[in-house]
Amino acid sequence: MDAPVNRPLFALALRLAAVAVLATLTMTVKYTVEAGVAFTEVLFWRQVLTIPLLYAWLAYRRQTARLRTERLPVHCRRALMGAAGMGFTFGAPVLLPLAEAVTLGFTTPIFAVIFSALILKERIGPWRWTAVAIGFSGVLVIARPDGHLPLFGALVGLGAGLMVALISIQVRDLTRTDEPLAIVFWFAALSSPLLALFLPFHARAHTAEQWLLLGAIGLLGCAGQLLLTASLRYGQVASVIVMDYSALGWALLYGWAIWGDVPAGATWAGAPLILTAGLIIIWREQVVLRRRARAGTVGATPG
């Protein structure tokens, strides 16, 4: 398989779509747990439904060969970390209001910039450092730390930011050899047996509404993972991950519509900073790189 092709604008669009789908997934997970379904069972159905969905679609198209991989040990490691990461990522909004959980998750770009430089050896220059700093400043304005968040919930939220950054690095590496479909499939196939170990202790009979919610979680999870993985194939981690800030808008919308959470004034003060971070990335990728390409100096300095 060819190495990932850098298509910055396409990668950003894929990431924005992934964030929208995954924000809806997060809301559905929170709602489902509050509806009486055990958290571990939610995680299991989030994963296991992806396996038949992807395989049936590829079998229909006679393309199951796209699932072949020569890096199964790497997929196993990604499955272990991914299962833990899901626990943090979905655990935070279960323990905290959506806006606070998403805000803590915005530490991901800080970790991602460091990890992409150390692990992927990507050159991180002033534009992306500046975008991350501006975006995180907006997060701090919105968060208004006041010490009222539960300590365990806050730690889970920070753990989610760290794990997403680490997993993004792994996915970026896997896209160098494997297709996004294969990466998503093997993550589901290898993590589902691990999550199934918890079912005898937590699984219960469900109502029709609960089964519908679990089915929606499986569909949203599959679609979100495909979009997320594809974004890392076409763009650098430290660039596309800044688009994750848009999840705050979805969290605010869902929090208000479903749980009656009303955005505070600090939200409107911090939102422009977060939006500016995304605009800086788009400008850097589309204008600066094209200018350097015309000058024949692409890659001369990091952006």
Disulfide bonds with the S-S distance in Angstrom:
none
